[in-house]
Amino acid sequence: MKPDAIATYVIGDIAVIFIASWLLGAVARRCGQPTVVGQILAGIILGPSLLGRLPGHLVDRLFPAQVVPYLSVLAQVAVVIFMFTVGYEINLRSLRGRGRATPLVAAAALLVPLSLGSGIAVLGRPAFHLLGEPHAASRSFILFMGVATAITALPVLAAVARERGIAGTPGGLVATAAAGLMDVSAWLVLAAALAGAGHSSGRPWPVTLLLIVVFGAAMLLVVRPALDWWFRRPGSVLSSQVPIAFLLAIGCAWVTASLGLHPVFGGFLAGLTMPRRDGVPDADVLRSTENASGLLLPLFFVVTGLSVNIGAMGGLAWAMLALIFVAAAGGKLVPGYAAARLGGLDPHQSAMTAALVNTRGLTELIALNVGLSYGLIHQQLFTLLVLMALFTTLMAGPLLHLIDRRRPDQV
């Protein structure tokens, strides 16, 4: 295919993706669901799960193989900027003043599903081999399954809390702070799982891991204070933080990719590195990165949807989906509620906290795509894990509605 034909296809595909994502995102909001749910569905609909089952090879005609890599590059840029925003919004100072509820919820809602997911990977090794997973016995696969089961989507959680007016409640505050702590921990575990796997540039994995640790320490201990000092200088030529934020995100992504780790880790590290004023993110930086990633993220959902084929799932895959769903949802809801109660929250606020930390959404899809790109998982397992992420995110709205109806002052 000639370059001008590829450019024509890319522009046309972007238009189709934007329309489908906008329409289904609006439908999701009308149904009381976060926009990301509609965008995930748009990606699945435009892939082999639905469009691919219609006559005429529509998926191949709409997204030719020569065009998909260009869409994937744009999607990766969007994900890097999104992960920068996730890291930038995490405020570890929010742990202060929450008593022991936040660390208890974070530990319980991360470690329990992490253990359950890893346990399923170990005990269900023969089933995973039947699902086409040749690396089911590897350390990386076991850790990856733990992370895939345990991850929480901080941006979706925060959006749901804001839309329902519970962001400032004790349950909303604890859930948000705990999700930030879980995000940092989960990505560290995933980085450890992937160190030396897949794209390692020929280095031994301990060397790769050491280089990544040194780079991360340099960013947090040297670059962050230096940027903070620079931004506080009166009359600084580079007083605007927005260009620095984008340069930091893309630069860190390039470094982590060069070291053998996925670019999303660089974006996340850049967000943690970017200085905040009194713990509060700069409004211009946050608005710019959210707008940039929000504009391009629909491309990521469609690229993800091209690897999701629900029609190819057999009985074993559906059974495994049910098992992983129970472990993922139960491993968040029950420990999350118990930890919140132990931390001093009342039953209503504890239930709200548990429902919020069970959301996975986009953050889960990013982790799954990392595993897919590294060859740790393959299409059938990828499909069922995407469905698990969708179902657990769909649960948040109905659960919160039910919890709200059962408030003591509503009885």
Sequence and secondary structure as in RCSB ss.txt:
>XXXX:A:sequence
MKPDAIATYVIGDIAVIFIASWLLGAVARRCGQPTVVGQILAGIILGPSLLGRLPGHLVDRLFPAQVVPYLSVLA
QVAVVIFMFTVGYEINLRSLRGRGRATPLVAAAALLVPLSLGSGIAVLGRPAFHLLGEPHAASRSFILFMGVATA
ITALPVLAAVARERGIAGTPGGLVATAAAGLMDVSAWLVLAAALAGAGHSSGRPWPVTLLLIVVFGAAMLLVVRP
ALDWWFRRPGSVLSSQVPIAFLLAIGCAWVTASLGLHPVFGGFLAGLTMPRRDGVPDADVLRSTENASGLLLPLF
FVVTGLSVNIGAMGGLAWAMLALIFVAAAGGKLVPGYAAARLGGLDPHQSAMTAALVNTRGLTELIALNVGLSYG
LIHQQLFTLLVLMALFTTLMAGPLLHLIDRRRPDQV
>XXXX:A:secstr
  HHHHHHHHHHHHHHHHHHHHHHHHHHHHTT  HHHHHHHHHHHTSTTTGGGSTT HHHHHS TTTHHHHHHHH
HHHHHHHHHHHHHH  GGGGTTSTTHHHHHHHHHHHHHHHHHHHHHHHTHHHHHHTT TTTTSHHHHHHHHHHHH
   HHHHHHHHHHTT TTSHHHHHHHHHHHHHHHHHHHHHHHHHTTSS  TT  HHHHHHHHHHHHHHIIIIIHH
HHHHHHHSTT TT  HHHHHHHHHHHHHHHHHHTTS HHHHHHHHHHHS  BTTB  HHHHHHHHHHHHHHHHHH
HHHHHTT  GGG  HHHHHHHHHHHHHHHHHHHHHHHHHHHHTT  HHHHHHHHHHHT  HHHHHHHHHHHHHTT
SS HHHHHHHHHHHHHHHHHHHHHHHHHHHT GGG 
